[in-house]
Amino acid sequence: MSNVFAVAAVTRLLKDLLNDTLINNDISGDIGQDVVVSAIPPDRALAMTGEGTPSRLNLYLHRITPNPALATADLPTRDVRGGLVARPRLALDLHYLVTAYTMEEFHAEILLGYAMLLFHETPILARAQVRAALAGGPNGAILPPAFAAIDPARLADQIELIKISSQPLSLDDMSKLWTALQTNYRTTVAYQVSVVLIERERPARAALPVLSRGPRDPVSGRDAGVVVRAGLTPAFPVLARIEAMPARSSPRLGDRLTLAGFALDEGEARVRFTPAGGGGTLDLGPVGAPTPERLMVDLPGGPPLPATHPLAGTGYDPGEWRVGPYLLEVALSAAGRTRTTNRLPFTLSPRITPSAFADAGGTRISVDIEPRVRAGQAVSLLAGQVEVILEPPVTDAATLEAVFPGLVSGADVPIRARVAGIDSVLIDPAAVPPAFDATQLVAVP
């Protein structure tokens, strides 16, 4: 999610896009005058306009409204006792005015034409584009010095992409708006930017996983799951689902994935994993000979490979993986051409080895984790239902520690690590009926 600086980050982003467009199109050379892009109130922009001053394209945030689709999507956020069970998420739509100020004839129309074409051509801002625009620039950081450690690029990591849409205003609305601004009217176009999701990192109670969905079968001890049966068999390579072995809710490094689909043996197969947030693709070869309906691949496990190892830096190196969502596809090469299946998402969860020690403040929980927590990733530890949020590591970390006060001595407490919002697996996949994995429990000293 974005942090509280997301609104300022969006304004900075739009301002930089307008500035880059004017520079790239050499607008100053076309109109024979310098042009300034600003994000100030209209009365100040008008006061800076006069003979001998540069023409100005001004961006002004005049209104902020709740996003109607996501404003209450996160409810409820508290339990019956008032305890926080989910972090409240603020979903906002931002409303902007784009106005040109100039003393020269036709210059305002030219500047507005460039601005309107830019926003028409880029209705959706890609994550890489947002990161690049907020990484820095000639105007310096947008944040006060006290908040220099905050990364405004979290705007690129929120679930929803930033979308820009034109917002037509009637003559009556425009008249009321400029009357409220108490300044002289200039030709203006309005835009809506949505959606900005703001969430503050606060500890929340996290419910333990559900062990059974309703009554279990008396013979097998298992509950009925979702069954999907395809009615048609495609003639081209298609992935239908991903099955982890063991059958965990989320795979870990060292697990085997079974890919079910159709026509998966039509060529030399390579399984490609692409991080959902961007980055290099990791390739793995299948285990054994694929069949038309099945292909198996082993995720690497263990410590990162040394730099001198021939497979270091490839998909076979555990150090190249990170906790988080991936998109998986299979590339089949045969007869000089390569066909690629559809992509399926899966989430790589952390594997932890927890231990507990007595501490002056309570109980110190230490976990060894793989893959390593990457620098800057959000991370926390949970003992039972109690969460302690840790500072994001400055460098990649293979061990996490936190002190939990109030744990009952002698009790077996389930331990989870939460990395980038993804929990380590707590349920033993081999237990029937379901039970907590004994390796994820610690005895409180």
C-alpha positions in Angstrom: 0.0 0.0 0.0 1.0 3.6 -0.4 1.9 5.7 2.7 0.5 9.0 3.8 2.7 10.9 1.2 0.8 9.3 -1.7 -1.3 12.4 -2.5 1.8 14.5 -2.7 3.6 11.8 -4.8 0.7 11.8 -7.3 0.9 15.5 -7.8 4.7 15.3 -8.2 4.3 12.5 -10.7 1.7 14.4 -12.9 3.8 17.5 -12.7 6.9 15.7 -13.9 5.0 14.0 -16.7 3.8 17.4 -18.0 7.3 18.9 -17.6 8.9 16.0 -19.5 6.3 16.2 -22.3 7.0 19.9 -22.9 10.8 19.5 -22.8 10.7 16.5 -25.1 8.6 18.4 -27.6 10.8 21.5 -27.3 7.8 23.7 -26.6 10.0 26.6 -25.7 11.5 26.6 -29.1 8.1 26.4 -30.8 6.6 29.3 -29.0 9.8 31.3 -28.6 9.4 31.6 -24.8 10.3 29.7 -21.7 7.5 27.6 -20.1 7.2 26.7 -16.4 5.2 23.8 -15.0 4.0 24.3 -11.5 1.6 22.8 -8.9 0.4 25.9 -6.9 -3.0 27.5 -6.2 -4.5 29.4 -9.2 -4.3 32.8 -7.4 -0.6 32.4 -6.9 -0.1 31.3 -10.5 -2.0 34.4 -11.7 0.1 36.6 -9.5 3.3 35.3 -11.1 2.0 36.1 -14.6 3.0 39.4 -16.3 5.0 41.0 -19.0 8.4 39.3 -19.4 7.5 36.3 -17.3 7.5 32.7 -18.7 4.3 31.1 -19.8 3.0 28.7 -17.1 1.2 25.4 -17.1 -0.3 24.9 -13.7 -1.6 21.7 -12.0 -3.8 22.2 -9.0 -5.4 19.6 -6.7 -8.7 21.2 -5.9 -10.7 18.3 -4.5 -10.2 14.9 -2.8 -13.1 12.4 -2.6 -13.5 8.8 -1.3 -13.3 6.2 -4.1 -16.9 4.7 -4.3 -15.7 1.2 -5.2 -13.0 0.7 -2.6 -13.9 3.2 0.2 -15.5 0.4 2.4 -14.1 -2.7 0.8 -11.8 -3.4 3.8 -14.6 -3.4 6.4 -14.8 -4.7 9.1 -11.4 -3.6 10.4 -12.1 -4.3 14.2 -13.6 -7.1 16.1 -16.4 -7.0 18.7 -13.9 -6.0 21.4 -12.6 -3.1 19.3 -9.3 -4.8 18.5 -7.7 -4.1 15.2 -8.0 -7.2 12.9 -7.2 -5.4 9.6 -5.4 -2.2 8.8 -7.9 0.5 7.7 -7.3 1.4 4.1 -8.1 4.9 2.8 -9.2 4.8 -0.9 -9.1 8.2 -2.6 -9.9 9.9 -5.9 -7.9 13.0 -6.7 -9.4 15.8 -8.8 -7.0 18.2 -10.6 -7.3 21.4 -12.7 -4.9 22.1 -15.5 -4.7 25.7 -16.4 -2.4 27.7 -18.7 -1.2 31.2 -17.8 0.4 33.4 -20.4 0.4 37.0 -21.7 0.9 35.8 -25.3 -1.8 35.1 -27.8 -2.5 31.3 -28.5 0.1 30.1 -26.1 -2.5 29.0 -23.6 -4.2 26.8 -26.2 -0.9 25.3 -27.3 0.1 24.4 -23.7 -3.3 22.9 -23.0 -3.2 20.9 -26.2 0.1 19.2 -25.1 -1.3 18.5 -21.6 -4.6 17.0 -22.8 -2.8 14.8 -25.4 -0.4 13.5 -22.7 -3.2 12.5 -20.3 -5.3 11.0 -23.2 -2.3 8.8 -24.4 -1.4 7.7 -20.8 -4.7 6.8 -19.1 -2.9 4.2 -17.0 0.5 4.7 -15.4 2.7 1.6 -15.3 4.5 0.7 -12.1 8.0 1.2 -13.7 6.9 4.6 -14.9 5.8 5.7 -11.4 9.0 4.4 -9.8 11.2 6.2 -12.3 9.3 9.5 -11.9 9.4 9.4 -8.1 13.0 8.2 -7.8 14.3 11.8 -7.9 14.6 14.7 -10.2 15.9 18.2 -10.7 13.5 19.6 -8.1 14.8 17.3 -5.4 12.8 15.1 -3.0 9.1 16.0 -2.4 9.3 15.2 1.3 10.4 17.4 4.2 13.9 16.6 5.6 12.4 14.9 8.7 10.9 12.3 6.4 13.8 11.8 4.0 13.9 8.0 4.9 10.3 7.5 3.6 10.2 6.1 0.1 7.4 7.8 -1.9 7.8 5.0 -4.6 5.4 2.9 -2.5 2.8 4.4 -4.7 4.0 2.0 -7.4 3.5 -1.0 -5.1 -0.1 -0.5 -4.3 -2.6 -3.1 -5.6 -4.4 -0.7 -8.0 -2.6 1.1 -10.8 -2.9 4.9 -11.1 -5.5 5.8 -13.7 -6.1 9.3 -15.3 -9.5 10.2 -16.8 -11.0 13.4 -18.1 -13.7 15.0 -15.9 -16.0 17.3 -17.9 -17.3 20.2 -15.9 -20.5 22.0 -16.8 -20.5 25.8 -17.1 -22.3 26.1 -13.8 -19.8 23.8 -12.0 -16.9 25.7 -13.5 -18.4 29.1 -12.5 -18.9 27.9 -8.9 -15.4 26.5 -8.8 -13.6 29.6 -9.9 -15.8 31.8 -7.7 -14.7 29.7 -4.8 -11.1 30.1 -5.9 -11.5 33.9 -5.8 -9.3 34.5 -8.8 -9.8 35.4 -12.5 -11.0 32.6 -14.7 -8.6 31.0 -17.2 -9.4 28.2 -19.6 -9.2 25.0 -17.6 -9.5 21.2 -18.1 -10.3 18.9 -15.2 -9.0 15.4 -14.6 -9.7 12.6 -12.0 -6.9 10.4 -10.8 -7.8 7.1 -9.1 -7.3 5.2 -7.0 -4.8 6.1 -4.3 -4.7 3.6 -1.5 -3.2 4.8 1.8 -2.5 2.4 4.6 -0.5 2.8 7.8 1.6 0.0 9.1 0.0 -0.9 12.5 0.1 -4.3 14.4 -3.2 -6.2 13.9 -4.5 -9.4 15.3 -4.1 -12.2 12.7 -6.5 -15.1 12.8 -5.0 -18.6 12.7 -5.6 -20.6 9.5 -8.8 -22.6 9.2 -8.2 -26.3 9.7 -11.5 -27.5 8.2 -14.2 -26.0 6.0 -17.4 -27.5 7.5 -18.0 -31.2 8.3 -15.3 -33.7 7.3 -15.8 -37.0 5.6 -15.9 -39.7 8.3 -13.8 -42.1 6.3 -11.1 -39.9 4.8 -11.2 -37.1 7.5 -11.1 -34.5 4.7 -13.5 -31.8 3.8 -14.8 -31.4 0.2 -12.7 -29.0 -1.9 -13.4 -27.2 -5.1 -13.5 -29.4 -8.1 -13.0 -28.0 -11.6 -13.7 -30.3 -14.7 -12.9 -29.0 -18.1 -15.4 -29.9 -20.8 -13.1 -29.3 -23.8 -9.5 -30.3 -24.5 -7.5 -27.5 -26.3 -5.2 -28.4 -29.1 -2.4 -26.0 -27.9 -0.3 -25.9 -24.7 -2.4 -24.7 -21.8 -1.8 -24.5 -18.1 -4.9 -25.4 -16.0 -3.6 -25.3 -12.4 -0.5 -25.6 -10.2 -0.3 -28.2 -7.5 2.3 -28.1 -4.8 3.9 -31.2 -3.3 3.5 -31.5 -0.4 0.0 -30.0 -0.8 0.6 -26.8 1.1 -1.6 -23.7 0.8 1.5 -21.9 -0.6 4.7 -23.5 -2.0 8.1 -22.9 -0.4 11.6 -23.3 -1.7 12.5 -27.0 -1.9 8.9 -28.0 -2.9 7.9 -29.7 -6.1 5.3 -28.1 -8.3 3.1 -30.2 -10.6 1.7 -28.3 -13.5 -1.5 -29.7 -14.9 -2.7 -28.8 -18.3 -2.8 -29.9 -21.9 -0.2 -30.6 -24.6 2.7 -30.0 -22.2 5.0 -32.4 -24.0 5.1 -30.7 -27.3 8.7 -29.6 -27.3 11.6 -29.0 -25.0 10.1 -27.4 -21.9 11.4 -24.5 -19.7 9.4 -23.3 -16.8 9.6 -19.5 -16.4 8.9 -17.6 -13.2 8.4 -13.9 -13.3 8.0 -11.8 -10.1 4.7 -9.9 -10.2 6.4 -6.7 -9.2 8.9 -6.8 -12.0 12.5 -8.1 -12.3 14.3 -10.8 -14.2 12.8 -14.1 -15.2 13.9 -17.3 -13.5 14.0 -20.4 -15.6 13.9 -24.0 -14.4 13.9 -27.3 -16.4 11.3 -30.0 -15.7 11.9 -33.1 -13.6 11.7 -36.2 -15.8 9.8 -36.4 -19.1 6.6 -34.3 -19.2 3.3 -36.0 -20.2 0.6 -34.2 -22.2 -1.3 -33.5 -18.9 1.5 -33.2 -16.3 4.9 -31.4 -15.9 6.9 -31.3 -12.7 9.5 -28.8 -11.6 11.5 -28.6 -8.4 12.0 -25.3 -6.7 15.6 -24.9 -5.4 16.2 -25.1 -1.7 19.0 -24.4 0.8 21.4 -21.5 1.1 22.3 -19.2 -1.8 24.9 -20.6 -4.1 28.5 -19.2 -3.9 29.4 -16.7 -6.7 31.8 -19.3 -8.2 29.1 -21.9 -8.7 28.2 -22.4 -12.3 24.5 -22.1 -11.5 24.8 -18.9 -9.4 22.5 -16.2 -10.5 20.2 -18.6 -12.3 16.8 -20.0 -11.3 18.6 -22.9 -9.6 20.2 -20.5 -7.1 18.0 -20.1 -4.0 19.5 -16.6 -3.5 17.8 -15.3 -6.6 14.3 -16.0 -5.2 12.2 -13.8 -3.0 9.0 -14.2 -1.0 6.1 -12.9 -3.0 3.8 -13.5 -6.0 5.0 -14.9 -9.3 3.6 -15.5 -12.7 4.4 -19.0 -14.1 4.4 -20.1 -17.7 5.9 -22.9 -19.8 7.9 -22.3 -22.9 7.9 -25.3 -25.4 10.5 -25.2 -28.1 10.2 -27.6 -31.1 11.0 -27.4 -34.8 12.7 -24.1 -34.6 9.8 -22.2 -32.8 8.8 -21.6 -29.3 5.2 -21.7 -28.0 4.3 -20.3 -24.6 1.4 -21.3 -22.4 -0.9 -18.9 -20.5 0.4 -17.6 -17.2 -0.8 -18.7 -13.8 -0.1 -16.9 -10.5 1.3 -18.5 -7.5 2.8 -17.2 -4.2 6.1 -18.2 -2.8 5.8 -18.3 1.0 8.8 -18.2 3.5 10.2 -21.3 5.1 11.1 -20.7 8.7 12.8 -22.6 11.5 11.7 -21.0 14.8 13.3 -21.1 18.3 12.5 -19.4 21.6 14.7 -18.0 24.3 14.1 -16.4 27.7 14.5 -12.6 27.5 14.2 -9.8 30.1 11.3 -8.4 28.1 9.4 -11.7 27.8 10.2 -14.3 25.2 12.6 -13.7 22.3 11.5 -15.6 19.2 14.2 -16.1 16.5 13.6 -17.6 13.1 15.9 -18.7 10.3 14.1 -17.9 7.0 14.5 -18.8 3.4 14.5 -17.3 0.9 16.2 -14.3 2.6 14.1 -11.3 3.3 15.2 -8.7 0.8 16.2 -5.2 1.8 13.2 -2.9 2.2 10.6 -5.7 2.4 7.9 -5.3 5.0 8.4 -8.0 7.6 6.8 -9.1 11.0 6.7 -12.1 13.3 3.6 -13.6 14.8 3.4 -15.7 18.0 -0.1 -17.2 18.1 -2.3 -14.2 17.1 0.1 -11.5 18.3 2.1 -9.6 15.7 5.3 -7.6 16.1 6.2 -5.5 13.1 9.9 -5.3 12.5 11.9 -2.6 10.7 12.5 -3.5 7.1 16.0 -4.8 6.8 18.7 -2.6 5.3 20.4 -5.6 3.7 19.1 -9.1 2.9 18.4 -11.0 6.1 18.4 -14.7 6.8 17.4 -14.4 10.5 14.6 -12.5 12.2 14.1 -11.8 15.9 11.4 -10.2 18.1 10.5 -10.1 21.8 7.0 -11.1 22.8 5.9 -10.2 26.3 3.2 -12.2 28.1 3.6 -15.7 26.5 2.7 -18.5 28.9 5.7 -20.5 30.0 5.6 -24.1 28.9 3.0 -23.4 26.2 3.5 -24.5 22.6 3.0 -21.4 20.5 2.6 -21.4 16.7 5.1 -19.1 15.0 4.7 -17.4 11.6 6.8 -14.9 9.6 5.0 -12.4 7.5 7.0 -11.1 4.6 5.5 -8.5 2.2 2.1 -9.6 3.6 2.7 -13.3 3.0 2.7 -15.7 5.9 4.8 -18.8 6.3 2.9 -22.0 6.1 1.6 -23.2 9.5 -0.5 -26.3 8.7 1.1 -29.7 8.3 0.0 -30.9 4.8 0.4 -34.6 5.8 -1.8 -34.5 8.9 -5.3 -36.0 8.7 -7.3 -34.3 10.1 -5.5 -31.0 9.6 -3.1 -29.9 12.4 -0.4 -27.3 13.0 3.0 -28.3 11.7 5.1 -29.4 14.8 8.2 -27.7 13.3 6.4 -24.4 13.4 5.7 -24.6 17.2 8.0 -23.5 19.9 7.9 -24.2 23.6 7.9 -21.0 25.7 10.8 -21.2 28.2 
